[in-house]
Amino acid sequence: MSGVPDRLSPMRELTPWIWVLAWILGILFVLMAIAGASFGGALEGFLNGAFGGRRYAYLMTTLSRSALIIGMALSVMLSFRAGLFNIGGEGQLVIGGFTAALVGIAMPGPPLLVTAAGIAAGMAAGALWAMLAGVLYLYVGVPLLVGSLLLNYPARYITSYLVGHPFRDVQSGLPQTHLIDNASWLPFFPGTRLDIGILFIIATAVIAIVYTSMTVHGYRTRMTGYSMPFAEASGLPVKRLALQTLAMSGAIAGLVGAIAVFGIHYRYADGMLVQPLYAWTGIVAVLLVQMVPWAVPLSGFFFAALQTGAAGMERTAGVPKELAITMQAVIILFVASRFSNLTFEGTRTETEGGDGT
């Protein structure tokens, strides 16, 4: 009889996922019935919009978007696994992208050097912005959840002012910087509109997975995430580890901003990194797979396909693309319920005692 719970446990883990899939399909049917669209046509439009197109153009769009979402998800994963609830990725993304654009526009020199310097500057800016939240948390007492969130706003509004006034390309008529010289743009893969920025994200994903699973530093940060007082009592430099982890998290966010500047937009425009919700989608993508490192890229790709596929449904079947936002909201509710159950069960165990009485 002792072996029965072990055989049943995978099914217990799978059951919530089956339920959320059933909820998504149910809501999908209802919304399509309201829109008067056929399920078959909508499904065909979704698949074509996410993975099809002439010469797989829509698939390239999905991959391009997934690179940015996965990058932000990796940024969140590193900090969350260390017990550092850094939800300021949006600010770090914006600061990194804006800094990369300024370097790309103002720095003279060979195009490859300009690109490398711009990406490095974006990563450094994102790291410093994340460390600012860490300093407020460790030395001033501002909760990291609050401090990192609030730092999103000055990042957005300062860059909004700068691209609207001193660094504005006046002739464009929009709040945006001048274009980066096209010789410094990230090149496309031959025959596609997909830039090589995705290779940076793939390399970052591999490094992040190896770091969290196979390195001493990654083990120490995970131990800090499990219990900071215990890690401190064990002699670990908790504050230094926290700042280092936040710096890595912010650097990845800055890298994503730099890739968006050098590979997609070729300048920094007000709101270009905020409105697509890359940072917040990255958070949901991480929580959906419960911070399992190897599953984070798959989750990020899923959300990118959800968004581009919704646009395909609108073109083909007339189903509003806001359907993707509704589906994402259902997934967020599922994630919230999963984590509330885990918290409740953990609290109950501590309250009742080890014997369950």
C-alpha positions as CSV (number, residue, x, y, z in Angstrom):
1,M,0.0,0.0,0.0
2,S,3.0,2.3,0.5
3,G,3.6,2.5,-3.2
4,V,0.0,3.7,-4.1
5,P,0.5,7.3,-3.1
6,D,3.7,7.4,-5.3
7,R,1.8,6.1,-8.3
8,L,-1.1,8.5,-7.7
9,S,1.0,11.6,-7.1
10,P,1.7,12.4,-10.9
11,M,-2.0,12.2,-11.5
12,R,-2.6,14.6,-8.7
13,E,-0.1,17.0,-10.2
14,L,-1.6,16.7,-13.6
15,T,-5.3,17.2,-12.5
16,P,-5.1,21.0,-12.1
17,W,-3.6,21.4,-15.6
18,I,-6.4,19.3,-17.0
19,W,-8.9,21.5,-15.3
20,V,-7.4,24.8,-16.5
21,L,-7.3,23.4,-20.1
22,A,-11.0,22.5,-19.7
23,W,-11.8,26.0,-18.5
24,I,-9.9,27.6,-21.3
25,L,-11.6,25.5,-23.9
26,G,-15.0,26.2,-22.3
27,I,-14.5,29.9,-22.3
28,L,-13.2,29.8,-25.8
29,F,-16.3,28.1,-27.0
30,V,-18.5,30.6,-25.3
31,L,-16.7,33.6,-26.7
32,M,-16.7,32.2,-30.2
33,A,-20.4,31.5,-29.9
34,I,-21.0,35.1,-28.9
35,A,-18.8,36.3,-31.8
36,G,-20.7,34.0,-34.2
37,A,-17.5,32.3,-35.4
38,S,-16.9,28.6,-36.0
39,F,-14.5,26.8,-33.8
40,G,-12.8,25.1,-36.8
41,G,-12.3,28.4,-38.6
42,A,-11.0,30.1,-35.5
43,L,-8.6,27.2,-34.8
44,E,-7.3,27.3,-38.4
45,G,-6.8,31.1,-38.1
46,F,-5.0,30.7,-34.8
47,L,-2.6,28.1,-36.1
48,N,-1.9,30.0,-39.2
49,G,-1.5,33.3,-37.3
50,A,1.0,31.7,-34.9
51,F,3.0,29.3,-37.1
52,G,2.1,29.9,-40.7
53,G,2.1,32.7,-43.3
54,R,4.1,33.1,-46.5
55,R,7.5,31.6,-45.9
56,Y,6.5,31.2,-42.3
57,A,6.4,34.9,-41.7
58,Y,4.0,34.6,-38.8
59,L,6.2,32.0,-37.2
60,M,9.1,34.4,-37.4
61,T,6.9,37.0,-35.6
62,T,6.0,34.5,-32.9
63,L,9.7,33.7,-32.4
64,S,10.6,37.3,-32.3
65,R,8.0,38.1,-29.7
66,S,8.8,34.9,-27.7
67,A,12.4,36.0,-27.5
68,L,11.5,39.1,-25.6
69,I,9.0,37.3,-23.3
70,I,11.4,34.5,-22.6
71,G,14.1,37.0,-21.8
72,M,11.9,38.8,-19.2
73,A,10.7,35.4,-17.8
74,L,14.4,34.3,-17.3
75,S,15.0,37.6,-15.5
76,V,12.1,37.0,-13.2
77,M,13.0,33.3,-12.6
78,L,16.5,34.1,-11.3
79,S,15.2,36.6,-8.7
80,F,12.1,34.6,-7.7
81,R,14.1,31.4,-7.1
82,A,16.3,33.4,-4.8
83,G,13.3,34.5,-2.8
84,L,13.6,38.0,-4.2
85,F,10.2,39.2,-5.6
86,N,11.6,41.6,-8.2
87,I,8.6,42.7,-10.2
88,G,10.4,45.8,-11.5
89,G,11.4,44.1,-14.7
90,E,9.4,46.7,-16.7
91,G,11.5,49.6,-15.4
92,Q,14.7,47.7,-15.9
93,L,13.6,46.8,-19.4
94,V,12.8,50.4,-20.2
95,I,16.0,51.8,-18.7
96,G,18.1,49.2,-20.5
97,G,16.4,49.8,-23.9
98,F,16.7,53.6,-23.6
99,T,20.4,53.5,-22.6
100,A,21.2,51.1,-25.5
101,A,19.5,53.4,-27.9
102,L,21.5,56.4,-26.7
103,V,24.8,54.6,-27.0
104,G,23.8,53.3,-30.4
105,I,23.0,56.8,-31.6
106,A,25.8,58.8,-30.0
107,M,28.8,56.4,-30.0
108,P,31.2,56.6,-32.9
109,G,33.2,53.7,-34.1
110,P,32.9,50.4,-36.0
111,P,29.3,49.2,-36.3
112,L,30.0,45.9,-34.4
113,L,31.6,47.8,-31.6
114,V,28.7,50.2,-31.4
115,T,26.3,47.2,-31.2
116,A,28.3,45.4,-28.5
117,A,28.7,48.6,-26.5
118,G,25.0,49.4,-26.8
119,I,24.0,45.9,-25.6
120,A,26.5,46.0,-22.8
121,A,25.3,49.5,-21.7
122,G,21.7,48.3,-21.7
123,M,22.6,45.4,-19.5
124,A,24.6,47.6,-17.1
125,A,21.7,50.1,-16.8
126,G,19.2,47.3,-16.1
127,A,21.4,45.8,-13.5
128,L,22.0,49.1,-11.7
129,W,18.2,49.9,-11.7
130,A,17.5,46.5,-10.2
131,M,20.3,46.9,-7.6
132,L,18.7,50.2,-6.6
133,A,15.6,48.3,-5.5
134,G,17.9,45.9,-3.7
135,V,19.6,48.7,-1.8
136,L,16.3,50.2,-0.8
137,Y,15.3,46.7,0.5
138,L,18.5,45.7,2.3
139,Y,19.6,49.0,3.7
140,V,16.5,51.2,3.9
141,G,13.8,48.6,4.7
142,V,11.6,49.2,1.7
143,P,10.0,45.8,0.8
144,L,11.4,44.6,-2.5
145,L,8.0,43.8,-3.9
146,V,7.0,47.5,-3.3
147,G,10.3,49.1,-4.1
148,S,10.9,47.3,-7.4
149,L,7.3,47.9,-8.5
150,L,7.4,51.6,-7.7
151,L,10.7,52.0,-9.6
152,N,8.8,51.1,-12.8
153,Y,7.2,54.5,-12.7
154,P,10.2,56.8,-12.6
155,A,11.8,54.6,-15.3
156,R,8.8,55.0,-17.6
157,Y,8.2,58.8,-17.0
158,I,11.9,59.8,-17.1
159,T,12.5,58.1,-20.4
160,S,9.1,59.4,-21.7
161,Y,10.3,63.0,-20.9
162,L,13.7,62.4,-22.4
163,V,12.5,61.0,-25.7
164,G,9.8,63.7,-25.8
165,H,12.2,66.6,-25.4
166,P,16.0,66.6,-25.3
167,F,16.5,63.4,-27.3
168,R,13.5,63.6,-29.6
169,D,13.7,63.1,-33.3
170,V,11.7,66.2,-34.1
171,Q,11.3,65.5,-37.8
172,S,9.5,62.2,-37.0
173,G,6.8,64.0,-35.2
174,L,6.7,61.3,-32.5
175,P,8.2,61.0,-29.0
176,Q,11.2,58.8,-30.1
177,T,14.9,59.0,-30.6
178,H,16.8,59.2,-33.8
179,L,17.4,56.0,-35.7
180,I,20.5,54.0,-35.0
181,D,22.7,53.7,-38.0
182,N,21.6,50.6,-40.0
183,A,25.1,49.2,-40.1
184,S,24.7,48.6,-36.3
185,W,21.4,46.8,-36.5
186,L,21.3,43.2,-35.5
187,P,21.3,41.2,-38.7
188,F,18.4,38.9,-39.8
189,F,18.7,35.2,-40.4
190,P,19.0,34.7,-44.2
191,G,15.6,34.9,-46.0
192,T,13.7,35.8,-42.9
193,R,12.7,38.9,-40.8
194,L,13.9,37.3,-37.6
195,D,17.0,39.0,-36.1
196,I,19.8,37.1,-34.4
197,G,18.7,38.6,-31.0
198,I,17.0,35.3,-30.4
199,L,20.4,33.7,-30.2
200,F,21.3,35.9,-27.3
201,I,18.1,34.8,-25.5
202,I,18.8,31.1,-26.2
203,A,22.4,31.5,-24.8
204,T,20.9,33.3,-21.8
205,A,18.4,30.5,-21.2
206,V,21.2,27.9,-21.3
207,I,23.3,29.8,-19.0
208,A,20.4,30.5,-16.6
209,I,19.5,26.8,-16.5
210,V,23.0,25.7,-15.8
211,Y,23.5,28.5,-13.3
212,T,20.4,27.6,-11.2
213,S,20.9,23.9,-11.4
214,M,24.7,23.1,-11.5
215,T,26.6,26.0,-9.8
216,V,27.6,26.7,-6.2
217,H,26.4,30.3,-6.5
218,G,23.0,29.1,-7.8
219,Y,22.7,26.7,-5.0
220,R,23.4,29.4,-2.5
221,T,20.9,31.7,-3.9
222,R,18.3,28.9,-3.9
223,M,19.1,28.3,-0.2
224,T,18.6,32.0,0.5
225,G,15.3,31.8,-1.3
226,Y,14.1,28.9,0.9
227,S,15.0,30.7,4.1
228,M,17.1,33.9,4.3
229,P,17.5,33.7,8.1
230,F,18.8,30.1,7.8
231,A,21.1,31.0,5.0
232,E,22.5,33.9,7.1
233,A,22.9,31.7,10.1
234,S,24.8,29.3,7.9
235,G,27.4,31.9,7.2
236,L,26.3,32.9,3.6
237,P,26.7,36.5,2.6
238,V,23.0,37.0,2.2
239,K,23.1,40.7,1.2
240,R,25.8,40.3,-1.3
241,L,24.0,37.3,-2.9
242,A,20.8,39.3,-3.1
243,L,22.5,42.2,-4.8
244,Q,24.3,39.9,-7.2
245,T,21.1,38.1,-8.1
246,L,19.2,41.3,-8.6
247,A,22.0,42.6,-10.8
248,M,21.8,39.4,-13.0
249,S,18.1,39.7,-13.1
250,G,18.2,43.4,-14.2
251,A,21.0,42.7,-16.7
252,I,18.8,40.2,-18.5
253,A,16.0,42.7,-18.6
254,G,18.4,45.3,-20.0
255,L,19.5,42.8,-22.6
256,V,15.9,42.3,-23.7
257,G,15.5,46.1,-24.1
258,A,18.7,46.3,-26.1
259,I,17.7,43.5,-28.4
260,A,14.3,45.2,-29.0
261,V,16.2,48.4,-29.9
262,F,18.9,47.0,-32.1
263,G,16.9,44.2,-33.6
264,I,13.3,45.3,-34.0
265,H,12.7,49.1,-33.6
266,Y,16.2,50.5,-34.3
267,R,15.4,53.4,-31.9
268,Y,13.7,54.0,-28.6
269,A,10.1,55.1,-28.8
270,D,7.9,56.1,-25.9
271,G,5.9,53.1,-24.7
272,M,7.3,50.6,-27.1
273,L,8.5,48.3,-24.3
274,V,5.6,48.9,-22.0
275,Q,2.5,48.5,-24.1
276,P,3.2,44.9,-25.3
277,L,3.5,43.9,-21.6
278,Y,6.6,41.9,-22.0
279,A,7.6,42.1,-18.4
280,W,4.2,41.2,-16.9
281,T,3.7,38.3,-19.4
282,G,7.2,37.1,-18.4
283,I,6.1,36.9,-14.7
284,V,3.0,34.9,-15.6
285,A,5.0,32.6,-17.8
286,V,7.4,31.8,-14.9
287,L,4.6,31.3,-12.4
288,L,2.7,29.1,-14.8
289,V,5.5,26.5,-14.8
290,Q,6.2,27.0,-11.1
291,M,9.7,28.4,-11.8
292,V,11.1,25.2,-13.3
293,P,14.1,26.5,-15.4
294,W,13.9,24.2,-18.4
295,A,10.1,24.9,-18.8
296,V,10.4,28.7,-18.8
297,P,11.3,29.0,-22.5
298,L,8.4,26.7,-23.4
299,S,6.0,28.8,-21.4
300,G,7.3,32.0,-22.9
301,F,6.8,30.6,-26.4
302,F,3.3,29.5,-25.5
303,F,2.3,33.1,-24.5
304,A,3.9,34.5,-27.7
305,A,2.0,32.1,-29.8
306,L,-1.2,32.9,-27.9
307,Q,-0.9,36.6,-28.8
308,T,0.1,36.2,-32.5
309,G,-2.4,33.4,-33.0
310,A,-5.2,35.6,-31.7
311,A,-4.3,38.2,-34.4
312,G,-4.7,35.4,-36.9
313,M,-8.1,34.4,-35.6
314,E,-9.2,38.0,-36.0
315,R,-8.0,38.1,-39.6
316,T,-9.5,34.7,-40.6
317,A,-12.5,34.1,-38.5
318,G,-13.5,37.6,-37.2
319,V,-12.8,36.6,-33.6
320,P,-11.6,39.7,-31.6
321,K,-7.9,39.5,-30.7
322,E,-8.9,40.5,-27.2
323,L,-9.7,36.9,-26.9
324,A,-6.0,36.3,-26.2
325,I,-6.1,38.7,-23.2
326,T,-9.1,36.8,-21.9
327,M,-7.3,33.5,-22.2
328,Q,-4.3,35.1,-20.4
329,A,-6.5,36.3,-17.6
330,V,-7.9,32.7,-17.1
331,I,-4.3,31.5,-16.9
332,I,-3.4,34.2,-14.4
333,L,-6.4,33.1,-12.2
334,F,-5.2,29.5,-12.5
335,V,-1.7,30.5,-11.4
336,A,-3.1,32.6,-8.5
337,S,-5.2,29.7,-7.3
338,R,-2.3,27.3,-7.5
339,F,-0.1,29.5,-5.4
340,S,-2.8,30.4,-2.9
341,N,-3.4,26.6,-2.4
342,L,0.4,26.1,-1.8
343,T,0.5,29.0,0.7
344,F,-2.6,27.8,2.5
345,E,-1.4,24.2,2.8
346,G,2.0,25.3,4.0
347,T,0.5,27.6,6.6
348,R,-1.9,24.9,7.7
349,T,1.0,22.4,8.1
350,E,3.0,24.9,10.2
351,T,-0.1,25.6,12.4
352,E,-1.2,22.1,12.9
353,G,2.2,20.6,13.6
354,G,4.2,17.8,12.1
355,D,1.8,15.1,13.1
356,G,-1.2,16.8,11.4
357,T,-3.2,17.2,14.7
